[in-house]
Amino acid sequence: MDIDLIFRIAAVGILVSVLNQVLARSGREEQATMVTLAGLVVVLMMVVRQISALFDLVKNLFGL
């Protein structure tokens, strides 16, 4: 696992939190919630890719 993945997740988190605060302060709570959910989906997709790569590595390691 690269350290780049951690930096990408942190960057998405910072961006989502800033957008969430800006939208919430301007009275657009629904859009702020949607931005938060979209950020969560993006991070989950990144993590799922890494978990898939881990399972492929374990599968190849044991010759399954």
PQR file of N, CA, C, O and H, with PARSE charges and radii, in Angstrom:
ATOM      1  N   MET A   1       0.845  -1.180   0.000 -0.4000 1.5000
ATOM      2  CA  MET A   1       0.000   0.000   0.000 -0.0000 2.0000
ATOM      3  C   MET A   1       0.886   1.237   0.000  0.5500 1.7000
ATOM      4  O   MET A   1       1.814   1.357   0.799 -0.5500 1.4000
ATOM      5  N   ASP A   2       0.592   2.119  -0.878 -0.4000 1.5000
ATOM      6  CA  ASP A   2       1.366   3.339  -0.996 -0.0000 2.0000
ATOM      7  C   ASP A   2       0.894   4.387   0.000  0.5500 1.7000
ATOM      8  O   ASP A   2      -0.259   4.378   0.432 -0.5500 1.4000
ATOM      9  H   ASP A   2      -0.162   2.022  -1.528  0.4000 1.0000
ATOM     10  N   ILE A   3       1.782   5.272   0.349 -0.4000 1.5000
ATOM     11  CA  ILE A   3       1.429   6.397   1.199 -0.0000 2.0000
ATOM     12  C   ILE A   3       0.557   7.381   0.427  0.5500 1.7000
ATOM     13  O   ILE A   3      -0.144   8.204   1.015 -0.5500 1.4000
ATOM     14  H   ILE A   3       2.718   5.280  -0.002  0.4000 1.0000
ATOM     15  N   ASP A   4       0.614   7.281  -0.927 -0.4000 1.5000
ATOM     16  CA  ASP A   4      -0.202   8.156  -1.767 -0.0000 2.0000
ATOM     17  C   ASP A   4      -1.692   7.962  -1.503  0.5500 1.7000
ATOM     18  O   ASP A   4      -2.463   8.920  -1.566 -0.5500 1.4000
ATOM     19  H   ASP A   4       1.184   6.613  -1.405  0.4000 1.0000
ATOM     20  N   LEU A   5      -2.097   6.742  -1.212 -0.4000 1.5000
ATOM     21  CA  LEU A   5      -3.502   6.467  -0.932 -0.0000 2.0000
ATOM     22  C   LEU A   5      -3.962   7.233   0.305  0.5500 1.7000
ATOM     23  O   LEU A   5      -5.061   7.787   0.324 -0.5500 1.4000
ATOM     24  H   LEU A   5      -1.471   5.964  -1.161  0.4000 1.0000
ATOM     25  N   ILE A   6      -3.135   7.263   1.315 -0.4000 1.5000
ATOM     26  CA  ILE A   6      -3.479   7.992   2.539 -0.0000 2.0000
ATOM     27  C   ILE A   6      -3.577   9.487   2.261  0.5500 1.7000
ATOM     28  O   ILE A   6      -4.470  10.164   2.772 -0.5500 1.4000
ATOM     29  H   ILE A   6      -2.242   6.814   1.299  0.4000 1.0000
ATOM     30  N   PHE A   7      -2.656  10.000   1.448 -0.4000 1.5000
ATOM     31  CA  PHE A   7      -2.709  11.421   1.099 -0.0000 2.0000
ATOM     32  C   PHE A   7      -3.941  11.745   0.259  0.5500 1.7000
ATOM     33  O   PHE A   7      -4.554  12.799   0.431 -0.5500 1.4000
ATOM     34  H   PHE A   7      -1.931   9.450   1.033  0.4000 1.0000
ATOM     35  N   ARG A   8      -4.305  10.833  -0.654 -0.4000 1.5000
ATOM     36  CA  ARG A   8      -5.507  11.063  -1.462 -0.0000 2.0000
ATOM     37  C   ARG A   8      -6.759  11.079  -0.599  0.5500 1.7000
ATOM     38  O   ARG A   8      -7.629  11.932  -0.777 -0.5500 1.4000
ATOM     39  H   ARG A   8      -3.808   9.977  -0.793  0.4000 1.0000
ATOM     40  N   ILE A   9      -6.851  10.145   0.331 -0.4000 1.5000
ATOM     41  CA  ILE A   9      -8.012  10.098   1.225 -0.0000 2.0000
ATOM     42  C   ILE A   9      -8.065  11.353   2.086  0.5500 1.7000
ATOM     43  O   ILE A   9      -9.140  11.911   2.309 -0.5500 1.4000
ATOM     44  H   ILE A   9      -6.144   9.452   0.475  0.4000 1.0000
ATOM     45  N   ALA A  10      -6.920  11.795   2.567 -0.4000 1.5000
ATOM     46  CA  ALA A  10      -6.882  13.018   3.376 -0.0000 2.0000
ATOM     47  C   ALA A  10      -7.280  14.229   2.542  0.5500 1.7000
ATOM     48  O   ALA A  10      -7.993  15.106   3.028 -0.5500 1.4000
ATOM     49  H   ALA A  10      -6.047  11.342   2.387  0.4000 1.0000
ATOM     50  N   ALA A  11      -6.829  14.287   1.299 -0.4000 1.5000
ATOM     51  CA  ALA A  11      -7.183  15.413   0.433 -0.0000 2.0000
ATOM     52  C   ALA A  11      -8.681  15.447   0.155  0.5500 1.7000
ATOM     53  O   ALA A  11      -9.292  16.516   0.167 -0.5500 1.4000
ATOM     54  H   ALA A  11      -6.250  13.574   0.904  0.4000 1.0000
ATOM     55  N   VAL A  12      -9.268  14.292  -0.092 -0.4000 1.5000
ATOM     56  CA  VAL A  12     -10.715  14.235  -0.306 -0.0000 2.0000
ATOM     57  C   VAL A  12     -11.449  14.662   0.955  0.5500 1.7000
ATOM     58  O   VAL A  12     -12.443  15.385   0.878 -0.5500 1.4000
ATOM     59  H   VAL A  12      -8.772  13.424  -0.102  0.4000 1.0000
ATOM     60  N   GLY A  13     -10.975  14.228   2.105 -0.4000 1.5000
ATOM     61  CA  GLY A  13     -11.600  14.609   3.366 -0.0000 2.0000
ATOM     62  C   GLY A  13     -11.542  16.100   3.622  0.5500 1.7000
ATOM     63  O   GLY A  13     -12.525  16.696   4.061 -0.5500 1.4000
ATOM     64  H   GLY A  13     -10.168  13.641   2.167  0.4000 1.0000
ATOM     65  N   ILE A  14     -10.399  16.706   3.350 -0.4000 1.5000
ATOM     66  CA  ILE A  14     -10.259  18.154   3.546 -0.0000 2.0000
ATOM     67  C   ILE A  14     -11.152  18.910   2.580  0.5500 1.7000
ATOM     68  O   ILE A  14     -11.830  19.859   2.973 -0.5500 1.4000
ATOM     69  H   ILE A  14      -9.600  16.221   2.993  0.4000 1.0000
ATOM     70  N   LEU A  15     -11.159  18.497   1.320 -0.4000 1.5000
ATOM     71  CA  LEU A  15     -11.994  19.158   0.318 -0.0000 2.0000
ATOM     72  C   LEU A  15     -13.474  19.036   0.659  0.5500 1.7000
ATOM     73  O   LEU A  15     -14.217  20.012   0.549 -0.5500 1.4000
ATOM     74  H   LEU A  15     -10.609  17.726   1.000  0.4000 1.0000
ATOM     75  N   VAL A  16     -13.903  17.864   1.067 -0.4000 1.5000
ATOM     76  CA  VAL A  16     -15.309  17.657   1.421 -0.0000 2.0000
ATOM     77  C   VAL A  16     -15.684  18.470   2.645  0.5500 1.7000
ATOM     78  O   VAL A  16     -16.769  19.048   2.697 -0.5500 1.4000
ATOM     79  H   VAL A  16     -13.300  17.072   1.157  0.4000 1.0000
ATOM     80  N   SER A  17     -14.805  18.521   3.627 -0.4000 1.5000
ATOM     81  CA  SER A  17     -15.145  19.283   4.831 -0.0000 2.0000
ATOM     82  C   SER A  17     -15.246  20.781   4.544  0.5500 1.7000
ATOM     83  O   SER A  17     -16.117  21.456   5.094 -0.5500 1.4000
ATOM     84  H   SER A  17     -13.923  18.052   3.585  0.4000 1.0000
ATOM     85  N   VAL A  18     -14.368  21.305   3.692 -0.4000 1.5000
ATOM     86  CA  VAL A  18     -14.442  22.726   3.333 -0.0000 2.0000
ATOM     87  C   VAL A  18     -15.722  23.015   2.561  0.5500 1.7000
ATOM     88  O   VAL A  18     -16.425  23.981   2.857 -0.5500 1.4000
ATOM     89  H   VAL A  18     -13.660  20.756   3.246  0.4000 1.0000
ATOM     90  N   LEU A  19     -16.024  22.179   1.573 -0.4000 1.5000
ATOM     91  CA  LEU A  19     -17.251  22.375   0.799 -0.0000 2.0000
ATOM     92  C   LEU A  19     -18.488  22.231   1.677  0.5500 1.7000
ATOM     93  O   LEU A  19     -19.463  22.964   1.512 -0.5500 1.4000
ATOM     94  H   LEU A  19     -15.453  21.395   1.333  0.4000 1.0000
ATOM     95  N   ASN A  20     -18.443  21.296   2.598 -0.4000 1.5000
ATOM     96  CA  ASN A  20     -19.566  21.094   3.509 -0.0000 2.0000
ATOM     97  C   ASN A  20     -19.796  22.341   4.364  0.5500 1.7000
ATOM     98  O   ASN A  20     -20.936  22.771   4.540 -0.5500 1.4000
ATOM     99  H   ASN A  20     -17.650  20.701   2.732  0.4000 1.0000
ATOM    100  N   GLN A  21     -18.742  22.909   4.884 -0.4000 1.5000
ATOM    101  CA  GLN A  21     -18.873  24.106   5.716 -0.0000 2.0000
ATOM    102  C   GLN A  21     -19.381  25.301   4.916  0.5500 1.7000
ATOM    103  O   GLN A  21     -20.224  26.057   5.397 -0.5500 1.4000
ATOM    104  H   GLN A  21     -17.816  22.560   4.741  0.4000 1.0000
ATOM    105  N   VAL A  22     -18.874  25.471   3.704 -0.4000 1.5000
ATOM    106  CA  VAL A  22     -19.302  26.587   2.857 -0.0000 2.0000
ATOM    107  C   VAL A  22     -20.782  26.455   2.514  0.5500 1.7000
ATOM    108  O   VAL A  22     -21.539  27.422   2.601 -0.5500 1.4000
ATOM    109  H   VAL A  22     -18.189  24.856   3.313  0.4000 1.0000
ATOM    110  N   LEU A  23     -21.183  25.251   2.124 -0.4000 1.5000
ATOM    111  CA  LEU A  23     -22.586  25.050   1.766 -0.0000 2.0000
ATOM    112  C   LEU A  23     -23.507  25.155   2.973  0.5500 1.7000
ATOM    113  O   LEU A  23     -24.610  25.691   2.863 -0.5500 1.4000
ATOM    114  H   LEU A  23     -20.568  24.466   2.053  0.4000 1.0000
ATOM    115  N   ALA A  24     -23.077  24.657   4.111 -0.4000 1.5000
ATOM    116  CA  ALA A  24     -23.918  24.732   5.309 -0.0000 2.0000
ATOM    117  C   ALA A  24     -24.083  26.176   5.772  0.5500 1.7000
ATOM    118  O   ALA A  24     -25.166  26.557   6.217 -0.5500 1.4000
ATOM    119  H   ALA A  24     -22.181  24.222   4.201  0.4000 1.0000
ATOM    120  N   ARG A  25     -23.047  26.973   5.676 -0.4000 1.5000
ATOM    121  CA  ARG A  25     -23.135  28.377   6.097 -0.0000 2.0000
ATOM    122  C   ARG A  25     -23.999  29.207   5.153  0.5500 1.7000
ATOM    123  O   ARG A  25     -24.571  30.222   5.553 -0.5500 1.4000
ATOM    124  H   ARG A  25     -22.168  26.664   5.315  0.4000 1.0000
ATOM    125  N   SER A  26     -24.089  28.766   3.894 -0.4000 1.5000
ATOM    126  CA  SER A  26     -24.912  29.512   2.950 -0.0000 2.0000
ATOM    127  C   SER A  26     -26.362  29.026   2.930  0.5500 1.7000
ATOM    128  O   SER A  26     -27.164  29.481   2.115 -0.5500 1.4000
ATOM    129  H   SER A  26     -23.625  27.942   3.570  0.4000 1.0000
ATOM    130  N   GLY A  27     -26.689  28.108   3.824 -0.4000 1.5000
ATOM    131  CA  GLY A  27     -28.060  27.643   3.949 -0.0000 2.0000
ATOM    132  C   GLY A  27     -28.448  26.518   3.020  0.5500 1.7000
ATOM    133  O   GLY A  27     -29.637  26.292   2.794 -0.5500 1.4000
ATOM    134  H   GLY A  27     -26.038  27.738   4.487  0.4000 1.0000
ATOM    135  N   ARG A  28     -27.495  25.818   2.484 -0.4000 1.5000
ATOM    136  CA  ARG A  28     -27.767  24.710   1.561 -0.0000 2.0000
ATOM    137  C   ARG A  28     -27.361  23.392   2.214  0.5500 1.7000
ATOM    138  O   ARG A  28     -26.423  22.726   1.776 -0.5500 1.4000
ATOM    139  H   ARG A  28     -26.530  26.002   2.668  0.4000 1.0000
ATOM    140  N   GLU A  29     -28.075  23.037   3.254 -0.4000 1.5000
ATOM    141  CA  GLU A  29     -27.738  21.842   4.025 -0.0000 2.0000
ATOM    142  C   GLU A  29     -27.904  20.558   3.216  0.5500 1.7000
ATOM    143  O   GLU A  29     -27.131  19.614   3.377 -0.5500 1.4000
ATOM    144  H   GLU A  29     -28.837  23.578   3.611  0.4000 1.0000
ATOM    145  N   GLU A  30     -28.920  20.526   2.340 -0.4000 1.5000
ATOM    146  CA  GLU A  30     -29.138  19.321   1.541 -0.0000 2.0000
ATOM    147  C   GLU A  30     -27.968  19.072   0.591  0.5500 1.7000
ATOM    148  O   GLU A  30     -27.519  17.937   0.426 -0.5500 1.4000
ATOM    149  H   GLU A  30     -29.548  21.294   2.209  0.4000 1.0000
ATOM    150  N   GLN A  31     -27.483  20.141  -0.026 -0.4000 1.5000
ATOM    151  CA  GLN A  31     -26.345  19.990  -0.930 -0.0000 2.0000
ATOM    152  C   GLN A  31     -25.073  19.661  -0.154  0.5500 1.7000
ATOM    153  O   GLN A  31     -24.211  18.937  -0.653 -0.5500 1.4000
ATOM    154  H   GLN A  31     -27.848  21.063   0.109  0.4000 1.0000
ATOM    155  N   ALA A  32     -24.953  20.185   1.051 -0.4000 1.5000
ATOM    156  CA  ALA A  32     -23.797  19.848   1.880 -0.0000 2.0000
ATOM    157  C   ALA A  32     -23.808  18.365   2.224  0.5500 1.7000
ATOM    158  O   ALA A  32     -22.763  17.715   2.247 -0.5500 1.4000
ATOM    159  H   ALA A  32     -25.654  20.773   1.456  0.4000 1.0000
ATOM    160  N   THR A  33     -24.990  17.839   2.489 -0.4000 1.5000
ATOM    161  CA  THR A  33     -25.099  16.412   2.773 -0.0000 2.0000
ATOM    162  C   THR A  33     -24.745  15.583   1.544  0.5500 1.7000
ATOM    163  O   THR A  33     -24.080  14.553   1.656 -0.5500 1.4000
ATOM    164  H   THR A  33     -25.839  18.367   2.470  0.4000 1.0000
ATOM    165  N   MET A  34     -25.186  16.028   0.383 -0.4000 1.5000
ATOM    166  CA  MET A  34     -24.860  15.311  -0.852 -0.0000 2.0000
ATOM    167  C   MET A  34     -23.363  15.331  -1.139  0.5500 1.7000
ATOM    168  O   MET A  34     -22.811  14.338  -1.613 -0.5500 1.4000
ATOM    169  H   MET A  34     -25.726  16.865   0.293  0.4000 1.0000
ATOM    170  N   VAL A  35     -22.707  16.440  -0.860 -0.4000 1.5000
ATOM    171  CA  VAL A  35     -21.256  16.521  -1.050 -0.0000 2.0000
ATOM    172  C   VAL A  35     -20.551  15.549  -0.110  0.5500 1.7000
ATOM    173  O   VAL A  35     -19.594  14.879  -0.498 -0.5500 1.4000
ATOM    174  H   VAL A  35     -23.155  17.247  -0.475  0.4000 1.0000
ATOM    175  N   THR A  36     -21.028  15.478   1.121 -0.4000 1.5000
ATOM    176  CA  THR A  36     -20.441  14.550   2.087 -0.0000 2.0000
ATOM    177  C   THR A  36     -20.626  13.110   1.637  0.5500 1.7000
ATOM    178  O   THR A  36     -19.692  12.312   1.722 -0.5500 1.4000
ATOM    179  H   THR A  36     -21.805  16.023   1.437  0.4000 1.0000
ATOM    180  N   LEU A  37     -21.810  12.769   1.162 -0.4000 1.5000
ATOM    181  CA  LEU A  37     -22.053  11.410   0.679 -0.0000 2.0000
ATOM    182  C   LEU A  37     -21.214  11.093  -0.558  0.5500 1.7000
ATOM    183  O   LEU A  37     -20.708   9.980  -0.698 -0.5500 1.4000
ATOM    184  H   LEU A  37     -22.568  13.418   1.093  0.4000 1.0000
ATOM    185  N   ALA A  38     -21.067  12.055  -1.441 -0.4000 1.5000
ATOM    186  CA  ALA A  38     -20.234  11.837  -2.628 -0.0000 2.0000
ATOM    187  C   ALA A  38     -18.772  11.613  -2.234  0.5500 1.7000
ATOM    188  O   ALA A  38     -18.099  10.756  -2.806 -0.5500 1.4000
ATOM    189  H   ALA A  38     -21.477  12.960  -1.327  0.4000 1.0000
ATOM    190  N   GLY A  39     -18.288  12.375  -1.270 -0.4000 1.5000
ATOM    191  CA  GLY A  39     -16.921  12.169  -0.788 -0.0000 2.0000
ATOM    192  C   GLY A  39     -16.739  10.800  -0.165  0.5500 1.7000
ATOM    193  O   GLY A  39     -15.707  10.154  -0.351 -0.5500 1.4000
ATOM    194  H   GLY A  39     -18.835  13.071  -0.806  0.4000 1.0000
ATOM    195  N   LEU A  40     -17.745  10.360   0.573 -0.4000 1.5000
ATOM    196  CA  LEU A  40     -17.690   9.035   1.181 -0.0000 2.0000
ATOM    197  C   LEU A  40     -17.639   7.948   0.114  0.5500 1.7000
ATOM    198  O   LEU A  40     -16.886   6.983   0.246 -0.5500 1.4000
ATOM    199  H   LEU A  40     -18.583  10.884   0.724  0.4000 1.0000
ATOM    200  N   VAL A  41     -18.426   8.097  -0.930 -0.4000 1.5000
ATOM    201  CA  VAL A  41     -18.439   7.115  -2.021 -0.0000 2.0000
ATOM    202  C   VAL A  41     -17.087   7.085  -2.734  0.5500 1.7000
ATOM    203  O   VAL A  41     -16.581   6.014  -3.068 -0.5500 1.4000
ATOM    204  H   VAL A  41     -19.037   8.881  -1.037  0.4000 1.0000
ATOM    205  N   VAL A  42     -16.510   8.249  -2.963 -0.4000 1.5000
ATOM    206  CA  VAL A  42     -15.204   8.304  -3.632 -0.0000 2.0000
ATOM    207  C   VAL A  42     -14.139   7.585  -2.803  0.5500 1.7000
ATOM    208  O   VAL A  42     -13.345   6.811  -3.337 -0.5500 1.4000
ATOM    209  H   VAL A  42     -16.921   9.119  -2.692  0.4000 1.0000
ATOM    210  N   VAL A  43     -14.129   7.845  -1.507 -0.4000 1.5000
ATOM    211  CA  VAL A  43     -13.131   7.200  -0.635 -0.0000 2.0000
ATOM    212  C   VAL A  43     -13.388   5.697  -0.561  0.5500 1.7000
ATOM    213  O   VAL A  43     -12.444   4.908  -0.580 -0.5500 1.4000
ATOM    214  H   VAL A  43     -14.773   8.474  -1.073  0.4000 1.0000
ATOM    215  N   LEU A  44     -14.643   5.297  -0.478 -0.4000 1.5000
ATOM    216  CA  LEU A  44     -14.939   3.867  -0.439 -0.0000 2.0000
ATOM    217  C   LEU A  44     -14.514   3.166  -1.727  0.5500 1.7000
ATOM    218  O   LEU A  44     -14.049   2.027  -1.689 -0.5500 1.4000
ATOM    219  H   LEU A  44     -15.411   5.938  -0.463  0.4000 1.0000
ATOM    220  N   MET A  45     -14.669   3.833  -2.854 -0.4000 1.5000
ATOM    221  CA  MET A  45     -14.215   3.235  -4.108 -0.0000 2.0000
ATOM    222  C   MET A  45     -12.697   3.045  -4.117  0.5500 1.7000
ATOM    223  O   MET A  45     -12.197   2.032  -4.604 -0.5500 1.4000
ATOM    224  H   MET A  45     -15.047   4.759  -2.885  0.4000 1.0000
ATOM    225  N   MET A  46     -11.972   4.019  -3.579 -0.4000 1.5000
ATOM    226  CA  MET A  46     -10.512   3.885  -3.506 -0.0000 2.0000
ATOM    227  C   MET A  46     -10.124   2.721  -2.590  0.5500 1.7000
ATOM    228  O   MET A  46      -9.218   1.951  -2.910 -0.5500 1.4000
ATOM    229  H   MET A  46     -12.378   4.842  -3.183  0.4000 1.0000
ATOM    230  N   VAL A  47     -10.798   2.598  -1.471 -0.4000 1.5000
ATOM    231  CA  VAL A  47     -10.484   1.536  -0.518 -0.0000 2.0000
ATOM    232  C   VAL A  47     -10.868   0.174  -1.083  0.5500 1.7000
ATOM    233  O   VAL A  47     -10.139  -0.800  -0.892 -0.5500 1.4000
ATOM    234  H   VAL A  47     -11.534   3.224  -1.211  0.4000 1.0000
ATOM    235  N   VAL A  48     -11.998   0.092  -1.773 -0.4000 1.5000
ATOM    236  CA  VAL A  48     -12.427  -1.179  -2.354 -0.0000 2.0000
ATOM    237  C   VAL A  48     -11.424  -1.658  -3.401  0.5500 1.7000
ATOM    238  O   VAL A  48     -11.151  -2.854  -3.499 -0.5500 1.4000
ATOM    239  H   VAL A  48     -12.590   0.883  -1.927  0.4000 1.0000
ATOM    240  N   ARG A  49     -10.879  -0.730  -4.179 -0.4000 1.5000
ATOM    241  CA  ARG A  49      -9.847  -1.119  -5.156 -0.0000 2.0000
ATOM    242  C   ARG A  49      -8.635  -1.727  -4.459  0.5500 1.7000
ATOM    243  O   ARG A  49      -8.084  -2.726  -4.922 -0.5500 1.4000
ATOM    244  H   ARG A  49     -11.102   0.241  -4.099  0.4000 1.0000
ATOM    245  N   GLN A  50      -8.226  -1.130  -3.359 -0.4000 1.5000
ATOM    246  CA  GLN A  50      -7.065  -1.640  -2.638 -0.0000 2.0000
ATOM    247  C   GLN A  50      -7.359  -2.995  -1.988  0.5500 1.7000
ATOM    248  O   GLN A  50      -6.494  -3.871  -1.957 -0.5500 1.4000
ATOM    249  H   GLN A  50      -8.673  -0.318  -2.983  0.4000 1.0000
ATOM    250  N   ILE A  51      -8.566  -3.165  -1.476 -0.4000 1.5000
ATOM    251  CA  ILE A  51      -8.939  -4.453  -0.889 -0.0000 2.0000
ATOM    252  C   ILE A  51      -8.994  -5.525  -1.970  0.5500 1.7000
ATOM    253  O   ILE A  51      -8.588  -6.664  -1.736 -0.5500 1.4000
ATOM    254  H   ILE A  51      -9.268  -2.454  -1.501  0.4000 1.0000
ATOM    255  N   SER A  52      -9.486  -5.174  -3.140 -0.4000 1.5000
ATOM    256  CA  SER A  52      -9.511  -6.115  -4.257 -0.0000 2.0000
ATOM    257  C   SER A  52      -8.097  -6.527  -4.647  0.5500 1.7000
ATOM    258  O   SER A  52      -7.831  -7.702  -4.901 -0.5500 1.4000
ATOM    259  H   SER A  52      -9.816  -4.249  -3.330  0.4000 1.0000
ATOM    260  N   ALA A  53      -7.203  -5.561  -4.691 -0.4000 1.5000
ATOM    261  CA  ALA A  53      -5.804  -5.878  -4.998 -0.0000 2.0000
ATOM    262  C   ALA A  53      -5.201  -6.776  -3.925  0.5500 1.7000
ATOM    263  O   ALA A  53      -4.410  -7.664  -4.241 -0.5500 1.4000
ATOM    264  H   ALA A  53      -7.420  -4.607  -4.484  0.4000 1.0000
ATOM    265  N   LEU A  54      -5.558  -6.561  -2.672 -0.4000 1.5000
ATOM    266  CA  LEU A  54      -5.068  -7.408  -1.586 -0.0000 2.0000
ATOM    267  C   LEU A  54      -5.580  -8.832  -1.745  0.5500 1.7000
ATOM    268  O   LEU A  54      -4.815  -9.783  -1.584 -0.5500 1.4000
ATOM    269  H   LEU A  54      -6.201  -5.839  -2.416  0.4000 1.0000
ATOM    270  N   PHE A  55      -6.861  -8.994  -2.059 -0.4000 1.5000
ATOM    271  CA  PHE A  55      -7.407 -10.336  -2.249 -0.0000 2.0000
ATOM    272  C   PHE A  55      -6.756 -11.031  -3.443  0.5500 1.7000
ATOM    273  O   PHE A  55      -6.489 -12.232  -3.390 -0.5500 1.4000
ATOM    274  H   PHE A  55      -7.482  -8.221  -2.191  0.4000 1.0000
ATOM    275  N   ASP A  56      -6.500 -10.293  -4.508 -0.4000 1.5000
ATOM    276  CA  ASP A  56      -5.811 -10.885  -5.654 -0.0000 2.0000
ATOM    277  C   ASP A  56      -4.401 -11.329  -5.279  0.5500 1.7000
ATOM    278  O   ASP A  56      -3.944 -12.385  -5.718 -0.5500 1.4000
ATOM    279  H   ASP A  56      -6.716  -9.318  -4.551  0.4000 1.0000
ATOM    280  N   LEU A  57      -3.719 -10.536  -4.480 -0.4000 1.5000
ATOM    281  CA  LEU A  57      -2.373 -10.897  -4.035 -0.0000 2.0000
ATOM    282  C   LEU A  57      -2.391 -12.157  -3.182  0.5500 1.7000
ATOM    283  O   LEU A  57      -1.556 -13.044  -3.362 -0.5500 1.4000
ATOM    284  H   LEU A  57      -4.090  -9.678  -4.124  0.4000 1.0000
ATOM    285  N   VAL A  58      -3.335 -12.237  -2.259 -0.4000 1.5000
ATOM    286  CA  VAL A  58      -3.436 -13.425  -1.401 -0.0000 2.0000
ATOM    287  C   VAL A  58      -3.804 -14.651  -2.245  0.5500 1.7000
ATOM    288  O   VAL A  58      -3.285 -15.746  -2.028 -0.5500 1.4000
ATOM    289  H   VAL A  58      -4.013 -11.517  -2.113  0.4000 1.0000
ATOM    290  N   LYS A  59      -4.694 -14.449  -3.195 -0.4000 1.5000
ATOM    291  CA  LYS A  59      -5.101 -15.549  -4.079 -0.0000 2.0000
ATOM    292  C   LYS A  59      -3.907 -16.066  -4.886  0.5500 1.7000
ATOM    293  O   LYS A  59      -3.719 -17.277  -5.009 -0.5500 1.4000
ATOM    294  H   LYS A  59      -5.115 -13.560  -3.371  0.4000 1.0000
ATOM    295  N   ASN A  60      -3.114 -15.166  -5.425 -0.4000 1.5000
ATOM    296  CA  ASN A  60      -1.934 -15.571  -6.190 -0.0000 2.0000
ATOM    297  C   ASN A  60      -0.866 -16.180  -5.286  0.5500 1.7000
ATOM    298  O   ASN A  60      -0.144 -17.091  -5.692 -0.5500 1.4000
ATOM    299  H   ASN A  60      -3.267 -14.183  -5.325  0.4000 1.0000
ATOM    300  N   LEU A  61      -0.772 -15.673  -4.066 -0.4000 1.5000
ATOM    301  CA  LEU A  61       0.236 -16.179  -3.145 -0.0000 2.0000
ATOM    302  C   LEU A  61      -0.007 -17.639  -2.790  0.5500 1.7000
ATOM    303  O   LEU A  61       0.929 -18.435  -2.722 -0.5500 1.4000
ATOM    304  H   LEU A  61      -1.358 -14.933  -3.737  0.4000 1.0000
ATOM    305  N   PHE A  62      -1.266 -17.982  -2.565 -0.4000 1.5000
ATOM    306  CA  PHE A  62      -1.593 -19.360  -2.195 -0.0000 2.0000
ATOM    307  C   PHE A  62      -1.971 -20.216  -3.388  0.5500 1.7000
ATOM    308  O   PHE A  62      -2.286 -21.395  -3.229 -0.5500 1.4000
ATOM    309  H   PHE A  62      -2.027 -17.335  -2.620  0.4000 1.0000
ATOM    310  N   GLY A  63      -1.946 -19.641  -4.578 -0.4000 1.5000
ATOM    311  CA  GLY A  63      -2.214 -20.419  -5.788 -0.0000 2.0000
ATOM    312  C   GLY A  63      -3.642 -20.883  -5.903  0.5500 1.7000
ATOM    313  O   GLY A  63      -3.895 -21.980  -6.401 -0.5500 1.4000
ATOM    314  H   GLY A  63      -1.690 -18.683  -4.707  0.4000 1.0000
ATOM    315  N   LEU A  64      -4.564 -20.091  -5.462 -0.4000 1.5000
ATOM    316  CA  LEU A  64      -5.973 -20.490  -5.521 -0.0000 2.0000
ATOM    317  C   LEU A  64      -6.606 -20.090  -6.818  0.5500 1.7000
ATOM    318  O   LEU A  64      -7.790 -20.350  -7.032 -0.5500 1.4000
ATOM    319  H   LEU A  64      -4.358 -19.200  -5.058  0.4000 1.0000
TER
END
